[in-house]
């Protein structure tokens, strides 16, 4: 019995060893087919690096020389360039023009972000003998509005430190009354014919109750519907991403009107006017699109109220169903500016500029004040700085410090 037990135990050990040998053989076979990072060629590494953020690319380049070569590839930085400046893509036909590798990206980023001072240069141009109402810059093109007439100037680039005198490209005279607002929208978002080669479409509002779209030196389309002068246009197109582009306008008739830009002259039986929003308010002075939600439109009127409209909500017959928020007494006097960064809306009027949280519709801070009255202001794209101007002074503020101090005082 003892011998039998030993024999049985011996065969069990042999079976166990055979099982272990098979498993080790399988593991060794699996390891032989594993791919290591060092086995990848440079093209594969570049493909992987193309999906990384700038921070991850920096870490990758600091790892080793092979990763550095992949992270510094022109293909990687071409993709980063398209992500960083999508609105600056230049097309020749339908082909994206190459915008440079890493050095070009860094140089362009430095040029756009670095605060640099350049001695001002005077260029004298001959204008009409009337006040300049509006001025619009589009890279090397300057559009000046004087009354109902707009003059477009082509400014040549700096050459050896000198700026050549601009040349008049054309004059736009189709408006019959003073131009009240000018905006630029990408040509690719508008259903217009014969605009090949046009980068941006000029949109203007006027006291003649109309809105006009301009391109190639002429009026391409006229939008009619306001019962009085059109006082302002939204600072950008409104609507969620993927939805048809919508232009918003405000007038002295106390209405906000939404216009379809996908409308064409061949759209028979359709009107470009999508909706009319009524809020029982006087003249609409300013319109802005919410930074945190492009479907929300903010309006400021002479009654010192801010109203928030959801353009994705179908308004009732009275036009009030789309109003989703209202503030009262936010600013004094007539609003002179309206700008939204993320969920914070800045509005200037009277002697102050105030910040309103659009999520709660409450004033969270008084950003700046001018004893003689606020004339204008501008917020940086990052939302960290604001410049304000009045007849008494010009001031730049760090919004981060203002909000930190304001929050500290609030919790004390």
C-alpha positions as CSV (number, residue, x, y, z in Angstrom):
1,X,0.0,0.0,0.0
2,X,2.8,2.4,0.8
3,X,4.5,1.6,-2.5
4,X,1.3,2.2,-4.3
5,X,0.8,5.5,-2.6
6,X,4.3,6.6,-3.5
7,X,3.7,5.6,-7.1
8,X,0.5,7.6,-7.3
9,X,2.2,10.6,-5.7
10,X,5.0,10.4,-8.1
11,X,2.8,10.4,-11.2
12,X,1.0,13.5,-9.8
13,X,4.2,15.4,-9.5
14,X,5.1,14.5,-13.0
15,X,1.8,15.7,-14.3
16,X,2.2,19.0,-12.4
17,X,5.6,19.5,-13.9
18,X,4.2,18.8,-17.4
19,X,1.5,21.4,-16.8
20,X,4.0,24.0,-15.7
21,X,6.2,23.4,-18.7
22,X,3.2,23.9,-21.0
23,X,2.2,27.2,-19.3
24,X,5.7,28.5,-19.4
25,X,5.9,27.5,-23.1
26,X,2.7,29.4,-23.8
27,X,3.9,32.5,-21.9
28,X,7.1,32.5,-23.7
29,X,5.3,32.3,-27.1
30,X,3.0,35.2,-26.0
31,X,6.0,37.3,-25.0
32,X,7.6,36.7,-28.3
33,X,4.6,38.3,-30.1
34,X,4.4,41.4,-27.7
35,X,5.2,44.8,-29.4
36,X,7.3,47.2,-27.4
37,X,7.6,50.9,-27.9
38,X,11.1,50.5,-29.2
39,X,9.7,48.2,-32.0
40,X,7.6,51.0,-33.5
41,X,8.9,53.0,-36.4
42,X,8.9,56.8,-36.5
43,X,5.7,57.0,-38.6
44,X,3.8,55.0,-36.0
45,X,5.1,57.2,-33.2
46,X,4.1,60.3,-35.1
47,X,0.6,58.9,-35.6
48,X,0.3,58.4,-31.8
49,X,1.7,61.8,-31.0
50,X,-0.8,63.5,-33.3
51,X,-3.5,62.7,-30.7
52,X,-1.7,64.2,-27.8
53,X,-2.2,67.6,-26.1
54,X,0.6,70.2,-26.0
55,X,1.3,69.2,-22.4
56,X,1.7,65.5,-23.3
57,X,3.8,66.4,-26.3
58,X,6.2,68.3,-24.1
59,X,6.5,65.3,-21.7
60,X,7.0,63.0,-24.7
61,X,9.8,65.2,-26.2
62,X,11.7,65.1,-22.8
63,X,11.7,61.3,-22.6
64,X,14.3,60.3,-25.2
65,X,15.7,61.4,-28.5
66,X,13.4,59.0,-30.5
67,X,10.3,60.4,-28.8
68,X,11.7,63.9,-29.3
69,X,11.9,63.3,-33.1
70,X,8.3,62.1,-33.2
71,X,7.0,65.0,-31.0
72,X,8.8,67.6,-33.2
73,X,7.4,66.2,-36.4
74,X,5.9,68.8,-38.8
75,X,2.8,66.6,-39.2
76,X,2.1,66.8,-35.4
77,X,2.4,70.5,-35.3
78,X,0.4,71.0,-38.5
79,X,-2.5,69.3,-36.6
80,X,-1.9,71.4,-33.5
81,X,-2.0,74.5,-35.7
82,X,-5.4,73.5,-37.1
83,X,-6.7,72.9,-33.6
84,X,-5.4,76.2,-32.2
85,X,-6.5,78.4,-35.1
86,X,-9.4,76.8,-36.9
87,X,-10.9,80.1,-38.1
88,X,-7.6,81.1,-39.6
89,X,-7.4,78.2,-42.1
90,X,-6.7,79.4,-45.6
91,X,-8.0,77.6,-48.5
92,X,-6.9,77.5,-52.1
93,X,-9.8,75.8,-53.9
94,X,-10.6,73.2,-51.3
95,X,-7.1,72.3,-50.1
96,X,-5.7,73.3,-46.8
97,X,-2.6,75.4,-47.1
98,X,0.4,74.3,-45.0
99,X,0.9,76.6,-42.0
100,X,4.3,75.4,-40.8
101,X,5.9,73.1,-38.3
102,X,6.8,73.5,-34.6
103,X,8.9,76.7,-35.1
104,X,6.1,78.3,-37.0
105,X,3.5,77.3,-34.4
106,X,5.7,78.7,-31.5
107,X,6.4,81.9,-33.4
108,X,2.7,82.5,-34.1
109,X,1.6,81.7,-30.6
110,X,4.3,84.1,-29.2
111,X,3.1,86.8,-31.6
112,X,-0.5,86.5,-30.6
113,X,-0.1,86.0,-26.9
114,X,2.9,88.2,-26.0
115,X,2.2,91.7,-24.9
116,X,4.4,93.9,-27.0
117,X,4.5,97.7,-27.5
118,X,5.2,99.2,-30.9
119,X,5.6,102.9,-31.5
120,X,2.4,104.1,-33.2
121,X,2.7,105.2,-36.8
122,X,0.5,107.8,-38.3
123,X,-1.2,107.2,-41.6
124,X,-3.4,110.0,-43.0
125,X,-6.3,109.1,-45.3
126,X,-8.8,111.3,-47.0
127,X,-12.3,110.6,-45.7
128,X,-15.7,112.2,-46.2
129,X,-16.3,115.5,-44.3
130,X,-18.5,113.7,-41.6
131,X,-18.0,111.8,-38.4
132,X,-16.7,108.3,-38.4
133,X,-19.5,106.1,-36.8
134,X,-17.8,102.7,-36.9
135,X,-14.4,101.1,-37.7
136,X,-13.9,97.5,-38.5
137,X,-10.6,95.7,-39.0
138,X,-10.2,92.4,-40.9
139,X,-6.5,91.6,-41.1
140,X,-5.2,94.0,-43.8
141,X,-8.7,95.4,-44.7
142,X,-10.2,98.4,-42.9
143,X,-13.9,99.4,-43.2
144,X,-15.0,102.8,-42.2
145,X,-18.7,103.8,-41.8
146,X,-19.6,107.4,-42.1
147,X,-23.4,108.0,-42.1
148,X,-24.9,105.6,-44.7
149,X,-21.6,105.3,-46.6
150,X,-18.9,102.7,-46.0
151,X,-15.4,103.0,-47.4
152,X,-13.1,99.9,-47.6
153,X,-9.4,100.4,-47.4
154,X,-6.7,97.9,-48.3
155,X,-3.7,98.5,-46.0
156,X,-0.4,97.2,-47.3
157,X,1.7,95.3,-44.7
158,X,4.7,96.7,-42.9
159,X,7.7,97.0,-45.1
160,X,11.1,97.9,-43.5
161,X,9.3,99.6,-40.6
162,X,7.1,101.8,-42.8
163,X,3.4,101.5,-43.5
164,X,2.3,102.5,-46.9
165,X,-0.7,104.7,-47.3
166,X,-3.8,102.6,-47.8
167,X,-5.6,102.4,-51.1
168,X,-9.3,102.7,-51.5
169,X,-10.7,99.4,-52.7
170,X,-14.4,100.4,-53.0
171,X,-17.2,102.4,-51.5
172,X,-20.5,100.9,-50.4
173,X,-23.5,103.2,-50.8
174,X,-26.6,101.0,-50.8
175,X,-27.8,102.0,-47.3
176,X,-30.2,105.0,-47.2
177,X,-29.5,106.0,-43.6
178,X,-26.8,105.8,-41.0
179,X,-25.0,102.5,-40.4
180,X,-25.5,101.4,-36.8
181,X,-23.4,98.2,-36.6
182,X,-20.9,96.2,-38.6
183,X,-19.9,92.5,-38.2
184,X,-17.9,89.9,-40.0
185,X,-19.0,86.3,-40.5
186,X,-17.2,83.4,-42.3
187,X,-18.3,83.2,-46.0
188,X,-18.7,79.4,-45.7
189,X,-21.6,79.8,-43.3
190,X,-23.7,81.9,-45.7
191,X,-25.8,80.5,-48.6
192,X,-24.6,83.0,-51.3
193,X,-23.7,82.5,-54.9
194,X,-20.6,83.7,-56.7
195,X,-18.5,84.4,-53.5
196,X,-15.6,82.1,-54.4
197,X,-12.4,83.5,-52.9
198,X,-14.2,85.6,-50.3
199,X,-13.0,84.9,-46.8
200,X,-15.5,86.9,-44.7
201,X,-18.9,88.4,-45.4
202,X,-19.6,91.9,-44.0
203,X,-22.9,92.3,-42.3
204,X,-24.3,95.8,-41.5
205,X,-27.4,97.2,-39.9
206,X,-28.9,100.6,-40.6
207,X,-31.4,103.1,-39.6
208,X,-33.1,102.4,-42.9
209,X,-34.8,99.4,-41.2
210,X,-32.6,96.9,-43.2
211,X,-29.7,94.5,-42.7
212,X,-27.3,93.9,-45.6
213,X,-24.7,91.3,-46.5
214,X,-21.8,92.5,-48.5
215,X,-19.1,90.7,-50.6
216,X,-16.8,91.6,-53.5
217,X,-17.7,95.2,-53.2
218,X,-21.4,95.0,-53.5
219,X,-24.6,94.2,-51.6
220,X,-25.4,90.5,-51.9
221,X,-28.6,90.3,-49.8
222,X,-31.0,92.5,-47.9
223,X,-33.0,91.4,-44.8
224,X,-36.2,93.3,-44.1
225,X,-38.6,92.8,-41.2
226,X,-37.9,95.4,-38.5
227,X,-40.5,98.1,-38.1
228,X,-37.9,100.7,-37.2
229,X,-34.2,101.3,-37.3
230,X,-32.0,98.3,-36.7
231,X,-29.8,99.3,-33.8
232,X,-27.4,96.4,-33.3
233,X,-26.3,92.9,-34.4
234,X,-25.1,90.0,-32.2
235,X,-21.4,89.8,-31.7
236,X,-21.4,86.3,-33.3
237,X,-23.8,83.8,-34.8
238,X,-26.1,82.1,-32.4
239,X,-27.1,78.5,-32.2
240,X,-25.8,75.1,-31.1
241,X,-22.9,73.5,-32.9
242,X,-24.2,71.6,-35.9
243,X,-27.3,73.6,-36.3
244,X,-27.9,76.1,-39.2
245,X,-26.2,79.5,-38.5
246,X,-28.5,82.2,-37.2
247,X,-28.0,85.9,-37.2
248,X,-29.6,88.0,-34.4
249,X,-30.5,91.6,-34.7
250,X,-32.1,94.2,-32.4
251,X,-34.1,97.3,-33.2
252,X,-35.8,100.4,-31.9
253,X,-39.1,98.5,-32.3
254,X,-38.2,96.6,-29.2
255,X,-37.8,93.2,-30.9
256,X,-35.0,90.7,-31.4
257,X,-35.2,89.0,-34.8
258,X,-33.5,85.8,-35.8
259,X,-32.4,85.4,-39.4
260,X,-31.4,82.2,-41.3
261,X,-28.2,82.5,-43.2
262,X,-28.8,79.2,-45.0
263,X,-31.7,80.8,-46.9
264,X,-31.0,81.4,-50.5
265,X,-32.9,83.2,-53.3
266,X,-33.9,79.8,-54.6
267,X,-35.7,79.0,-51.4
268,X,-39.2,79.7,-52.7
269,X,-42.0,80.1,-50.2
270,X,-39.5,80.5,-47.3
271,X,-38.6,83.6,-45.4
272,X,-35.1,84.2,-43.9
273,X,-36.9,85.6,-40.8
274,X,-37.0,82.6,-38.4
275,X,-38.5,84.2,-35.3
276,X,-39.3,87.5,-33.7
277,X,-38.7,87.8,-29.9
278,X,-40.7,90.3,-27.9
279,X,-40.0,91.3,-24.4
280,X,-41.9,94.5,-23.9
281,X,-38.6,96.3,-23.8
282,X,-37.6,99.6,-25.5
283,X,-34.8,100.0,-28.0
284,X,-32.4,97.0,-28.1
285,X,-28.9,98.5,-27.8
286,X,-26.6,95.5,-27.4
287,X,-26.7,91.8,-28.3
288,X,-24.2,89.1,-27.4
289,X,-24.0,85.3,-27.5
290,X,-23.4,83.5,-24.2
291,X,-19.9,82.1,-23.9
292,X,-20.9,78.9,-22.2
293,X,-23.9,78.1,-24.3
294,X,-24.0,79.4,-28.0
295,X,-27.8,78.8,-28.0
296,X,-28.3,81.6,-25.5
297,X,-28.6,85.2,-26.7
298,X,-28.2,88.1,-24.3
299,X,-29.9,91.5,-24.9
300,X,-29.5,94.8,-23.2
301,X,-32.0,97.7,-23.6
302,X,-32.5,101.2,-22.4
303,X,-34.6,99.9,-19.4
304,X,-31.4,98.7,-17.6
305,X,-32.4,95.1,-18.0
306,X,-30.5,92.1,-19.3
307,X,-32.6,89.4,-20.9
308,X,-31.4,85.9,-21.9
309,X,-33.1,84.2,-24.8
310,X,-32.9,80.5,-25.7
311,X,-33.1,80.4,-29.5
312,X,-33.7,76.7,-29.6
313,X,-37.0,77.2,-27.8
314,X,-40.0,77.9,-30.1
315,X,-41.4,81.3,-29.0
316,X,-45.2,81.7,-28.4
317,X,-47.3,84.0,-30.6
318,X,-46.3,86.8,-28.2
319,X,-42.7,85.9,-28.6
320,X,-42.0,85.7,-24.9
321,X,-41.6,81.9,-24.6
322,X,-37.9,82.0,-25.4
323,X,-37.0,84.4,-22.6
324,X,-35.3,82.2,-19.9
325,X,-33.8,84.9,-17.6
326,X,-34.1,88.5,-16.7
327,X,-32.2,91.0,-14.5
328,X,-33.3,94.4,-13.4
329,X,-31.3,97.5,-12.7
330,X,-28.0,95.8,-13.6
331,X,-26.6,99.0,-15.1
332,X,-27.3,102.7,-15.4
333,X,-28.3,104.7,-18.4
334,X,-27.8,103.4,-21.9
335,X,-25.6,100.3,-22.3
336,X,-22.4,100.9,-24.2
337,X,-21.1,97.4,-24.5
338,X,-22.0,93.7,-23.8
339,X,-19.6,90.8,-23.8
340,X,-19.9,87.2,-22.5
341,X,-16.9,85.0,-21.5
342,X,-17.9,81.6,-20.3
343,X,-20.9,82.1,-18.0
344,X,-20.0,85.6,-17.0
345,X,-21.5,88.5,-18.9
346,X,-20.0,92.0,-18.7
347,X,-22.2,95.0,-19.4
348,X,-21.2,98.7,-19.3
349,X,-23.6,101.6,-18.7
350,X,-23.6,104.8,-16.8
351,X,-20.5,105.0,-14.7
352,X,-19.8,101.3,-14.1
353,X,-19.1,98.0,-15.8
354,X,-20.6,95.0,-14.0
355,X,-20.3,91.3,-14.2
356,X,-23.4,89.1,-14.2
357,X,-23.4,85.3,-13.7
358,X,-25.8,84.0,-16.4
359,X,-26.4,80.8,-14.4
360,X,-28.0,82.7,-11.5
361,X,-28.7,86.1,-13.2
362,X,-27.1,87.9,-10.3
363,X,-24.5,90.6,-10.3
364,X,-21.2,89.2,-9.0
365,X,-18.9,92.1,-9.2
366,X,-18.5,95.7,-10.2
367,X,-15.5,95.5,-12.5
368,X,-14.7,99.1,-13.1
369,X,-16.0,102.6,-12.7
370,X,-15.5,106.0,-14.4
371,X,-16.7,109.1,-12.7
372,X,-17.3,110.8,-16.1
373,X,-19.1,107.7,-17.5
374,X,-18.1,104.6,-19.3
375,X,-17.6,105.1,-23.0
376,X,-16.3,101.6,-24.1
377,X,-14.6,98.4,-22.9
378,X,-13.1,95.2,-24.2
379,X,-12.5,91.8,-22.6
380,X,-9.6,89.6,-23.5
381,X,-10.5,86.3,-25.3
382,X,-9.2,84.4,-22.3
383,X,-11.4,86.3,-19.9
384,X,-8.6,87.3,-17.6
385,X,-8.3,90.9,-18.5
386,X,-10.5,93.9,-19.3
387,X,-9.7,97.3,-20.6
388,X,-12.1,100.2,-19.9
389,X,-12.2,103.7,-21.3
390,X,-13.9,106.9,-20.3
391,X,-13.4,110.6,-20.9
392,X,-11.3,110.7,-17.6
393,X,-9.0,107.7,-18.0
394,X,-8.1,104.4,-19.6
395,X,-7.6,101.4,-17.3
396,X,-6.7,97.8,-17.6
397,X,-7.8,95.3,-14.9
398,X,-6.8,91.8,-14.0
399,X,-10.2,90.0,-13.7
400,X,-8.7,87.1,-11.8
401,X,-7.6,89.4,-8.9
402,X,-10.9,91.2,-8.9
403,X,-12.9,88.0,-8.6
404,X,-10.6,86.5,-5.9
405,X,-10.9,89.7,-3.8
406,X,-14.6,89.9,-4.4
407,X,-15.1,86.3,-3.3
408,X,-12.9,86.8,-0.2
409,X,-15.0,89.8,0.9
410,X,-18.2,87.7,0.2
411,X,-17.2,84.9,2.6
412,X,-15.8,87.1,5.4
